[in-house]
Amino acid sequence: MHQIQFNFWSVKKVKRTLKLLLLLSTLIPGHFKLIAQPGDRYSSLQTNLVEATKKKTTDSAFSQSINRFYYKTCDSLVQENLTFDDKPVKEILIHFFEISLNKINSRSMGALQLPALNRNFLLTIKAHEKGTLTDLYSAIPVTQTEILQSVFNGSTTGDSINIYAQLREMLYDPFYITSRIYLPQYVAYRDTLLYELANGAPRVLAEKLAAGDTFYESLVKHSKDKTIKAIAAIKPGKYYDIILPFSMAIREKRITEAEILELAGVPGDYYHAFVTEAVRLRNSNDPELNSFLKQPIAELNRKFANHYYIKEINELHQLPNNIRFRVLDSLPAIDLYFLLLGGGSELIIGGSSALYTSSFLYVYKKFLAEVSAEKLNHFMDDIGYFEFDRFISNISDYGLVDDLVHHLPEVKLANMLEHYLASLPDLQHTDNTIILRAMTLAEILFETRHHRDLGLLLVNWIDNFKVQFVVQENFMYQRIFEGFRDILQDKGNYETDKIYESLNYDRLVNNNIAVQVCFFYDDEDATSSFRNQMLSFSKSMWSNEDHGNYIVFSSIRGNKMKVYMNKPGTEQGCEASQLEMLHAIEQQKYEITSYIHRGHSYYLQSSLDKIKPSAKFVFLGSCGGYNQVLQVFQLNPDVQIIATRGVSTKLINDPLLEKINNDIVNKKNINWDQFWKECSALFQSAHLKDLFSSYIPPNKYTGVKYIRKVFNF
């Protein structure tokens, strides 16, 4: 990538500043003297930020770093009377304090990230004088880049950071490219941006070319990149997704479009050819081929796996295995492996679905049986451990990691897990995404902790790897990897966390009443779910009031409780009905302690946005709701959540919610282990047991317990 040409601030007293910064980096904490006048905004924000930060951790090294930066470095910078773009450094620091405090209070940045952010603030001041902002910001995480861009907004340095941040945003999400590639500041990067668009969002480029866009036609014509040429040659149409994965093979004259369409007539033949081509690309020594259509191929695998296999298997869930899994009879091991990648329980969009628990287990066992002759480690070597991080994450959801360890040499598995761990500090991921990935890794390591040799190998690797974060004062990563180390040495006590063991009425009650809200959305499933849940309220226990766009159930005996449910399909729409309902609750001065989401996964964010820190119990009744639990725990680390890693259904949701509410009203504290046994007895058919097995009770979130311990929640 070409270097960005930055225009930097004019800086007074630069030499003295650089010497000062070097000196300040070696200072140790001790007594300090505030330079700012007592009572001014600088000192007020300084004090509030330090106090808010220290509430989050008791680590002495962290406290020393905080004291050193705010009470020595910042005060010394103010005393120097530096000016940037005619703006005193004190004003810049005040803005920096405000943004940092807001980020911490809103939980959009962890306090443990503050020392690293402070360090990068100083390095930014230093880098603009040297003209090395590009080098610096290639190593600063996306969350901190966004914060620092806001801090320096309105200056030439802020503009330069913004250009770099937008470039990185485009490289991460190519859909941004189409609205920015025309702009003059990106002229030097057009070749790179066109490549990223072709490789990350190929259909967008194809549609631009098909529409006769002369700008893109000119860029493609003058490009010598083989990825761009291969993608540009595929025309959008009915069979675009079928042909796209083979676009490089077509360019290399290894196959024709006609031959691909002939393969597509036999799903098994096409899927195997697709899988083989994907592995060939990933195992290539050519870096461009190795990264060719990486994300689109992963997304297409989910689509093809669902279309050819998962949908049929799920629809036949009530039939015997020899009929239900007949479609898999002729699949070789490599196809089954890709099916496990595409059929995992992570949140899948575009109408796809995950394999039911019993189906995933069946495919996993069949996969192992197919590779038994050549052994799993040889199979993995042959496919270059293709998307192994996704594979082990998927099988972790079903508690199969311990089983996998028995089929792979521990040294080999340790090497792969080391690679997975090393990929965690991805500069392009937000702090929240990194923490969510750390939760997944914690659950994987928790399942492997009993394997001594594997644990020793990983602990040794962690000890060496985390040294870099000590140097960088990145306390978040220090804590994350120390937490991994504790899990591997079985020091975490993650099986016993009383906060989540039971749900008592006392936790839900506020002002002598427990208030629950249920969010329904405007689709056919919601209408059916709403009707079913209405029927779950016994007239002997509940009264109800119809308020037009929502309904309220009130307990008439036992503990006092109110359940608010917005009606789906109202004239004003579900969103307006939900807001009307929430406004009424606020007017009555009630505090909501239970939130229930009833709707598809694509509605889930709307519900999450309405949940407040008062939440003590949350039910995420949508497919793959587990992937969003972190957002709720950030609001209230003590919250108890029920979610599913797989398919969500009213057949499970309604009985669970009915039993929870009735137990609460009947003054029965809910012990989740006992409650889960009782619920399991309610579901008699194999199908219902299968669906229920993917639901997770509040006390079984190992990853959440890990985060709680790591960050002192």
Sequence and secondary structure as in RCSB ss.txt:
>XXXX:A:sequence
MHQIQFNFWSVKKVKRTLKLLLLLSTLIPGHFKLIAQPGDRYSSLQTNLVEATKKKTTDSAFSQSINRFYYKTCD
SLVQENLTFDDKPVKEILIHFFEISLNKINSRSMGALQLPALNRNFLLTIKAHEKGTLTDLYSAIPVTQTEILQS
VFNGSTTGDSINIYAQLREMLYDPFYITSRIYLPQYVAYRDTLLYELANGAPRVLAEKLAAGDTFYESLVKHSKD
KTIKAIAAIKPGKYYDIILPFSMAIREKRITEAEILELAGVPGDYYHAFVTEAVRLRNSNDPELNSFLKQPIAEL
NRKFANHYYIKEINELHQLPNNIRFRVLDSLPAIDLYFLLLGGGSELIIGGSSALYTSSFLYVYKKFLAEVSAEK
LNHFMDDIGYFEFDRFISNISDYGLVDDLVHHLPEVKLANMLEHYLASLPDLQHTDNTIILRAMTLAEILFETRH
HRDLGLLLVNWIDNFKVQFVVQENFMYQRIFEGFRDILQDKGNYETDKIYESLNYDRLVNNNIAVQVCFFYDDED
ATSSFRNQMLSFSKSMWSNEDHGNYIVFSSIRGNKMKVYMNKPGTEQGCEASQLEMLHAIEQQKYEITSYIHRGH
SYYLQSSLDKIKPSAKFVFLGSCGGYNQVLQVFQLNPDVQIIATRGVSTKLINDPLLEKINNDIVNKKNINWDQF
WKECSALFQSAHLKDLFSSYIPPNKYTGVKYIRKVFNF
>XXXX:A:secstr
          BTTHHHHHHHHHHHTT         S TTSHHHHHHHHHHHHHHTT   HHHHHHHHHIIIIIHH
HHHHTT EETTEEHHHHHHHHHHHHHHHHHTTSS GGGHHHHHHHHHHHHHHHHHT HHHHHTSS HHHHHHHHH
HTTTSHHHHHHHHHHHHHHHHH GGGHHHHTTSGGGGGGHHHHHHHHHHH HHHHHHHHHTT HHHHHHHHH   
HHHHHHHTS  STTHHHHGGGHHHHHTTS  HHHHHHHHTSHHHHHHHHHHHHHHHHT SSHHHHTTTHHHHHHH
HHHHHIIIIIHHHHHTTTS HHHHTGGGTT  HHHHHHHHHHTSSS   TT     HHHHHHHHHHHHHHHTTT 
HHHHHHHTTTTTHHHHHHHHHHTT HHHHHTTS HHHHHHHHHHHHHTSS TTS HHHHHHHHHHHHHHHHHHTT
 HHHHHHHHHHHHHHTHHHHHTT HHHHHHHHHHHHHHTT S TT  GGGTEE HHHHEETTEEEEEEEE SSHH
HHHHHHHHHHTS TTTEEEEE SSEEEEEESSSS EEEEEE TT TT HHHHHHHHHHHHHHTT  EEEEEEES 
GGGHHHHHTT  TT SEEEEESTTGGGGHHHHHHH TT EEEEESS   HHHHHHHHHHHHHHHHTT  EEHHHH
HHHHHHH  SHHHHHHHTTEE GGG HHHHHHHHHTT 
